[in-house]
Amino acid sequence: MKLVVIEAPAKRETLKKYLGSGYEVFATKGHIRDLPVKSFAIDMNNNFEPHYENKPDKKELISELKHKAEKADQVLIATDPDREGEAISWHIAHVLGLDPNKKCRIQFNEISKNAVLKALANPRAIDLNLVNAQQARRVMDRIVGYKLSPIISKKVAPKLSAGRVQSVALKLVVDREKEIENFKPEEYWTVTAFHEKDKIAFKSSLQTFKNKRIKISNKEEVEKALSVIKTSDFIVKEVKKSKTKSHAPAPFTTSTMQQDALNKLGMSLKKTTSSAQELYEGVEVKGEGKIALITYIRTDSTRVSEEAQKACREFIAEKYGKEYLPAKPNIYATKKNAQDAHEAIRPISMQLTPEMVKDSLSKENYKLYKLIYERFLASQMVEAEYSNTVISIDANDYGFKTTGKTLEFAGYTAVYKEFVEEDKDKDKKEASKLPKISEGEKLEVKDIKEEQKFTKPPVRYTEASLVKAMEEKGIGRPATYAATVTILTARNYAEKDGKYLVPTELGRKITEYLEKFFSGVINVKFTAHMENRLDDIAENKDDWHDVVSSFWNGFKGLLERADSSSVSMKSEPIETDIICDKCGHKMLLRDGRYGKFLGCSNFPKCKNIMPYKTESEKKPVGKCPVCHKNVYAFKTKKGKTFYACEDRTGCNFMSWDIPTGELCPNCNKYLIKKGKMIKCSSCDYKKEIQE
């Protein structure tokens, strides 16, 4: 019997379908050996040697793993195909006493029969370069966490944490907010003429004056222009016709998948990541059992295998016709700083169409699989072809322009439409359908309208656009994007306003302090440089100890300077008129890790604390179904929102959803609001909310 060791239990059943009876599969549920949680565990005087320990909560699991390994004829370690997965393999080998230089490691990019059997036939040694790159990241992040977090906790607010990449991501959000606040809108005016010919209505917009680009900045200027335009004939000066093509987008990387899932499907990074993980590890499909639907989900490469490319092209020819198939397969260039360790994210089988598995998948999993499937399918299709018409119109010295665009051949757009962000410049209108128009022709003018507008500030980051910015700037890697971004809101350094990220007062303070004392390390350029150094370790160009040493030599001086400085950004507690309900002393308004709170002024004799709400936050969101008093929103220590009765001592009611105060007519449990529906918290009862 051979033992195959994996990370996620969800993969076990999927893998067993392909391994056969001669194999046993054991899941470690992630790391079994790591740096301890409650101690620094880096020997700074011994070349930054990390002190790893078996995880205490995995004691029984490790014992079981050792027992199975001792009985096995061969142990093959099949952890995830990335640096962290390689490090986990190395730790497993250490715990089991295996030689990492022997062929004990297998790797597959997808959980399919061919990929698994190929991996079994080609075991390899553990790649110590990848392990060391991960060790360097882990050690540097531990140094930042343990050395910097206590300083900002002392100088800004208690119980804060700082991260090497996390703090740079926060800085991006804060800097964008400052840009918005400092933005000074500029007034401008647009002039639009409305035409009609052959029962087709179309518009033209003012573009030039005496053949030079015109910008109208105020009411006086627009009135001066209109005094001429409104008495002028609109004569067609030029009609330009052209053909353009739009190339299909590359298949998904981790970053582009996360962006499209949020923009098109409204799925958060957290939801997208968990949904993609399920599709990769395996889902129950009717008639097939548990199978994996997509390839590995943490990748920065747009490369695909020849086998997958061929299968996709055959599917296109069969379903859409050869006119949708390019003469040669589409190849996409991978970005310069990409690791390119894995293929792009794609479906494992083109034969398993989204519609075929729809009934077997959850709503989110189906939507994401459909998005991945269609993006990959489109990536191997021909270009979309358009006919473009640009018409220049003279109204005396003023020049107007109108454009028309007609889709001549759908190409890849028959399958996939790219997401277009909202156009900030509203005078850039969509190309319209145009009638037949000739040069020298006089156009009928139905109306002329002017409109005052103002330039818009930069748009706040969404989770997706922040990931895009991190990728473009070279900070973080596919495996870290989602965790880095979501931690900002979890720790109350940023909050969501709709889909947009807004830095909190606490987040601003942290960034301001780090800029003052750690700008040499906590910045985009340095963080991107360190990511490249980690790549150098993985490619066996640098020793990981040297990379960490270089980082520490620059960092330690900044720590000493900040710690010895008298500069503090801590807010002094403010006395309030609120009386402590336990000892009668006044409550003080204090800053905490999760925002402001009320603490007793009689501390430490009295340790009573109470939540603090601003006037806007004091608005009730619902009614308590137990005592019918108001229900308010509160946050847990991890930043998660819950709803509880205002009577926190007399009534213990709380809910993760907003209660209506009413009871279910079917089961008498309390009702909750969910989007546009009222649902029972217990049974299947639901009804639409009446406007």
N, C-alpha and C positions, 0 to 999 in steps of 0.2 A: 504493500500500500504506500502510495506517495502522498505527501502532505503539501497542499498549496495554501500559503498564508496570505490573506488579503486584509484590507482595512475595514471596509464597510460591510456589515451583515447583509445589507440589501442586495449585494452582488452575489451572495452565496448560491442562491437558488438558480440564478441566471447562468453562472459558471458551471454548475453541476450538470446542466443540460448537455454541455459540450465535452466535459472531462471524462465521463464514463465511470464505471464501477471501481476502477483501479486507483481512484483519487479520493482523498478527503479534503474538504475545504474548511479552513478555520479563519474567523474574522477577529482581528485585534481591537476593532472599534476605535481606530486611530492610533495615537502614540501609546506605547507601553513603557517607554523610557524617555525622560526629558529632564530639563532643568527643574529643580524643585520650585514649588509655588511661593514658599514663604522665606526663601533665603536667596542671596545674590548669586552664589555658586559659580562665580568666575574668579579664578586665581590671577589677579592683576600682576602679581610678581613672578608668575611662572608662565610667561608667554600666553596669557589670557586663556589658560586651559579651563574648559568648562567641566563642572562636576555634575554628571548626570546621575539620576536615580530612577529605579523602577517606580512607576506611578503607584502610590499607595492604594488607589481605588481599583487597580488592575491586578492585585495580588493573586486572587483566585484564578483569574483568567490566565496569568503568566504560568501558574502552576499547571493548569490544564494544558496549555500550549506545550510546555516542556515535556509533559507526559506523552502527548501525541507525537512530538518530534522524536522522542526516544524510541518509540515503536515503529516509526516510519522508515521505509527503505531509502527515501530521499525527501529532502525538504526544499521546496521551491517558493521563493518569496515574490508575490505578485502585487505589491503595493502600487499606488497611483504613479503614472509615468511623468513625474515632475520632481523638482529638487527636494521638496518636502517628503514626497513618497520615497525617494532614494535614501533620505536620511532615516526614515522610519524602517526601511529595509536593513540599513546598517545597524540600527538599534536592536532589531529583531535578531539579526545574526549574532550580535554581542550577547544577548540574553540566552540564546540557544547554544552558544559556543561554536558557531559556524565560522569558517574562514571566509571573510568577505571577498578574498581574491579567487576563491573557487567559484565554479559556475552554479550559483544558487539563486540567481535573480532572473525572473522572466518579466517581460513587459509587453502590454498590448494597448493600442490606442483606441480600440473598440472591443466590446464584449460580444464578438460574433464567433461562429464556429471556426472560420478560416483563420482569424486573427489569433484566437486562443491556441489552436493546434500549431500554428507557425511559431508562436512564442514558446510552447513546450519543446519544440524541436530545436530551438536556438537559445538555451539558457546562457547567461553571461555572468561575469563577476560584477559585484556592486561597484558602481562608478564613484570612486572616492573624490573625484573632482567636484561632482555634483553635491556630494555629501558635505564637502568642505565649504562650498559656496553657501549652502544652507546653514552650516555652523557659523560662518562669519556673519550672516544676517541675524541669526538668533543671538549671538554674543553682542553685536552692536546694539540691537534693539533692547537687550537686557541691560546693557550699560546705560543707555539713554533713559530707560524706564526707572532704573534704581537710583541713578545719580541725579537726574534732572527733575523727576516728579517730586521728591521731597523739597527741592528748592522752590518750585512754583507753588507747592502746598503751603510753604512757610511765607512766601512773599505775596501771593495772590489770594488764595482761598484754600481751606482745608480739603484734604483727600482728593487732590487733583492728580491727573496722570498726563504725561507727555509722551509722545511717540516720534520716532525719527521721521516717519512718513506721514503719520496722522497729523502732526503739528503743521507740516507744510500744506497739507490739504486744507486744514482750517485756515491757514494764512491766505490761501486762494479765495476762500469764501469771504473772509474779512476784507481783503483788498478789493474784491468786486463790490462789496457793500459801500466801501469808502468812495469808489469811483462813482457809484450811483448818487451818493449824498453830495459829492462835489461837482456833479454834472450841472452845467448851466444850459438850459434849453435855448435854442435859437429859433426865432420866428421865421417862417417861410410860407409862401403862398403858392398854390397850384391853380392852374387855369385849365379847364376841361371843356372841349367842344363836343356836342352830341349830334351825331349825323344819322341819316337813314337813306338807304338805297336798295331798291328791289326788295322792299319789306324786311331788310336786315338792318338792325340798329347797331351802331358801333361808336366808339369814342376816339378822340385824339387829344393829346396833351401838349401844352406849350413847352417847348424845349430850348429854342434859340431866339436871339435878337441880332439881326444883321449877321447871321451865320455863326454867332458865338454863343456858347452855352449861357443861358440866362438863369439867374437866381433872384427871385423877388422876395425882399425881406420885410416889407411892410405894406400897410393899406394904401398909402399914397402911391407907391410904385405899381401896385396891381391896378389901381384905378386909372393911372396914366396909360398902362398897357391896354386895358379894356376899352378905353376911349377910342383907340385905333382899331383894335381887333373886332369890336362889335359892328364897325362900319365897313369892314373889309370882306372881299370875296375870298373864299377858301379854294385855292387852286392847287391841284396835285402837281408837285414839282418833280417827284421821282418815285418810281415803284421798283423796289429791289426784291427779287425772288431768289431763294437759295434752298439748298437741301442740307440738313444737318442730321447727325447721328448721335445717339446716346448709348454709351457702352454699358453693358451689364455690370452691376456691382460685384465685388469679390464675395466669396462665401464668408460666413461669420467667423470673427475672432471672439474671444471672451468679451472684449470691450464693445465691439459693434453689436453683438447680440444683446448685451445689457442696455445699450442705448436704444436700439429698435424696440425692445420689449417694453421699455418705459414709454417711448414716444408713440408707438402704435397700439400697444395693448394696455398701457397704464399699469404695468406690473413693476413693483418696486425692485430694487437690486436684490433685497433679501428673498423676495418671492421668486424672482427669476433664477437666482442661484439654486434654491432648493428644488424648484421645478426641473431645471436642467439636470441636476444631480440625479433625480429620480429617472429621468429619461435615459441617462447614461448608465445607471446601475441596473435598471430593468424594471419593467412594469408588467402587470398581468394583462395579456391580450387574448381575447376570445379565440379559441382554436389553436393558439400557439403556446400557451402557458406563460411563464415569466421570461420576457426577452428584453434586451436593450435596444433602444431605437436610435440613439445618436452616438457619435464618437466622443472622445474625451473633451471636457468642457473648459479646461483651463489652458488656453493657447493664445499666442500672439501671431500665429502664422496663417497665411491664406493658401498654403500649399495643400494639394489633395493628391491621393495616390492615383496612379495610372488606371488601376482596376476600378476605382470609384468614378473616375472621369469617364471611362469607357461605358460603365453601366448607366451613367446619367445621360450620355449622348445617345445611347440606344433607346432609352426611355423617351427622350425628346423626339427622336425620329419617328418612333412608333405612335406616340400620342398626339404630337403637334405637326408632324410632317418635316421633311428634310429642309424646307425653306427656313425653318427656325434653328437649323444647326449650322454653326460656323464651319468653314472648310477645315480649320485646325482647332484643336481644343483651346479654350481660353486659359491663359496662364496669368497669374497675378503676382506682382512683385511684393515681397514681404518687406516691411519697414526695416530700415538700417539697424535699429537697436533691438530688434526682435530676437528672442532666443531661438525661434524656429525649430523647437524640439518636437512638435507634434503637427499633425494636419489641422486644417481648419475644422470648425464644428460643422458636421454634416450628418444627414441620415445614414444609417448603416445599410439599409436596403431601399432602393427606389420603388420596389414593388409594394412596400408597406406604405401606401399613401395615407395622408392625414384622415381622409374620409373612411378608410378601411379600419382604422383603429379608434375612431372618434368615440364610439360607444364604450370602449374599454378604458378611456382616459378621463381624468378629472378635467374640469373646464379649463383650468390654467395650463395643465400639461398639454391638452389638445391645442390650445392657441399657440403655445410656444413651439410645439413640434411642427405645426403648420407653418409658422414663421421660418423656422430653420430649414424645413423641407423646401419651401418655395424659394428661399434665398439661394440655396444650393442649386436648385433646378434652373433658376434664372441665370446663375453665374456661368452656365455652359451654353447659353442661348445667344443668338445673334443680336446685333444692335437694333434699337428702335430707330425708325427713320421718320423724319418730319419735313414738311414743306413750310418754309418760313417766308412771310411777306412783310416788308418794312416800307411804309408809305410816308414820304415827306411832303408836307403841305405848307404852302406859303399863304400868309395873311398879311400882305404888305411886307414890312420888315420882320414880322414875327413868324417863326417857324414852328409848326405842330408836327407831331409824329403819331402814327398808329401802327400796331404790329398784329399780324395774324399768324397762327401756328396750327398746322393740321397734321395729325398723325397719319402717315402714309402706310407704315408697316409696324405693327405692334412689337415685334421682336420679343425681347425678354419682358416687356411690360405686360404681355399677355398673362404673365404669371405673377409678377412682383412689381409693386409701385414703391418707389423710394420716398422716404419721409422728407418733407420740406418744412423747415422751421418757419414760423410766422415772420412775414416780411416786415421789418421795422419801418422801412420807407414805404408808406402807404401809397405814394404816387406811382410806384412801380406796379402797374396793373397787369393782370393776367392777359396773355395774348388772346384776342377774341376772334370769332369767325368773321371774315370779311367778304363783302360782295365783290364782284369783278369791277376793278377800278383801273382807269388808264391815265397815263401822264397827260397833263394839260387840262384834265377834267375839272369842272367846277363842282364842288361838293355842297350839298344842301346842309345848312346848319339849323338844327331844331332849337338848340339852346346853348348858352355859354355860361358856365358856373365857375366862380372862384371859391377857394376854400383856404382858410387860415389853418396852418399846422405848426407844430413845434417838433424839433429834433428830439429823439427819445434817448434816455440813458442806456447803458449796457444792461442786458437782461441778467437777473440773478441766476446762479447755477441751479440746475436740477441735479438729482443724483446722477442721471445719465450724462449731462453735459460736464459735470465735475469729473467723472470717470474719463470722458473724452479728453478733457484738459490734462489730467494726470498722464494719460497715455501719450499725448502729443509732447508733453514736457519731459517725458522719460522718468517720471517718479512712480514707484510701485511697479508691480508686475501683475499678469492676469489673475494669479491666485490671491492677490492681496487687495484688489480694487474694492470689491464689495464690502469686505470687513472694515477697510480703512474709512470708507465714506459713511457707512451706517453707524460707526462708533461715535461720530460727531454729534448725532442727534441723541444717541443712547446716553451720552455723558453730559447732555445739556450744553454743549459748546455751540450748537446750532439747533434751530428748530424749523419746522416746515410751515410755510405759508402757502397753502395749496400744494403744488408740486415743487415749489421753489425753496431753497435753503437760505435761511437768514441767520447770521451769527447772533448769539445771545450776548448780553452784557458781559457774562463770564468769558465767553469765547473771545470777545474783543480784548478783554484784559489780559488773557493768556497770551494772545498774539502780540499785543503791545509790549508785554514784558519780555517775551522771547526775542522780539526785534531789537530791544534795548541791549540785551546781554548775550544773545546767541545767534545773531544774524549771520555769522560766519558759517554756521552749521545747519540751522533751521532755515534753509532757503531752497528754492527750486533748483538752482544750478548745482549746488553741492550735493543735494540728494540724488539728482540725476547722475552726477559723477560717481557716487558710491554704487549706484545700480550697475553702472558700467564696470566698476571694479569687481563687483560680485560676478558679473559675466566673465571677466578675465580669469577669476578663480575656476569657474566651471569649465573654461576652455584650457585650463592648465597653464595659464600664462603667469599667474601670481600665486604666492603662498598666502594662505588665508590669515596667518598670524601677522604678516607684514601689512596686510590691508587693515586689519583691526588696529594694529599699532599706529599706523598713520592717522587713522580716525581719532584714536584716543589722545595722541600727542597734540592735536588741534583742539580737542574738546575739553581736556582737563583744565587748561588755563581759563577757559570761559566759565567753567563751574566754580573755580576758586574766586574769580572776580565777582561773580554774581552772589555767591554765598557770603562774601565779606562786605558786600555793599550794604549801605543803610537804606537803599531804595526799596520801598514796599508799596504794593498796590492793594493791600488789604483795606477793605472798608471798615471804618469804625462802627460798632453797633449803635443803633439809634433807639432811644427810649420811646416807648409807645404808651398809650393810655389803656392798653389791653391788660387786664389783670390775670395773673396765673391762677388757674382753677384748682391748683393743688396746694399752693402755699400763700397766695395773696399778694405776692410781689409783682412789680410791673414786668411786662414782657419786653425783651429787646429784639429789634429787627436786625437779623444777621444775614450775611452771605454764606451760602453753603455750596456744596458740590452740585446740587440739583436746583440751584436758585435760592431765592430769599426764603427765610423761615423765621419763626418767632421762638426765641429761647428765653428761659426765665433768668431774670437779673440776679436771682439768688443762687446761681450756679457757683460752685459744684454741689452745694447742699441740696438744691432742687434741680433735677435734670429734665424737667418738663419741657417739651418742645411742641409747637403747634404749626400747622401749615399756614403760610401767608398768601393771601390773594390780593391782587390789585383790584381796583374798582371794576375793570372790564372782566376780570376773571371771576368776580363774585357773582356773576349772573348764573342762576340755576339752569341746568340743562334738562332736567326732568323732575318727576315726582317719585317719592319713595313708595313702593307698593306695600310696605309694612306699616309705616306710621303716617304716610301722606305728606310728610314735610318735603322741603326742597332737596334735590340731589345735585351735587356739584362734581366737577371733574377734578381728580387728583392725580399725582404721579408717584409711581413706586421709586425706590432708590435706583433702579436701573433705567428710569426715565419712561417707563411704560404707563400709559394713561388708564385709569380705572374710575368708576363712578360710585359715589358713596353718599349716604344720607348725611345731611348737615348735622344731625344729632349723633356725633361720633361716639358718645359715651352711653346714651340711652338706647340707641338703635344700631345694630350691627350690620345693617344691609349694605352690600357692595356688589358691583357687577362690572364685567369687562365691557358691557354694552349699555347704551343709554336706556333706562327704564321709562316707560310711559306713565307709570302709576296705576295702570289698569291691569286687570287679571284676565287670563285666557278663558274664553267661554267654554272651552273643551275640557281643560285639565286643572283650571284654577291657579296655574303658576303665573308669574309676572310676565308681562309683555315688554318687548324691547324694540327700539328703532334700529333698522338695518338699511341704510341707503334710503330708498323711496318706499320701503316696506315696513310694516309692523309685524313682528313675528313673536311666537311664543318662545320663551327661554327653555322650554322643555319638550313640547310636542311639535307636530308639523303645521300647526295653525299659522296662517299668515294672511294679511290683507294689505292692499295698497293704501298709502297715506293720501288722504283727500286734500287737495289744495285749499 
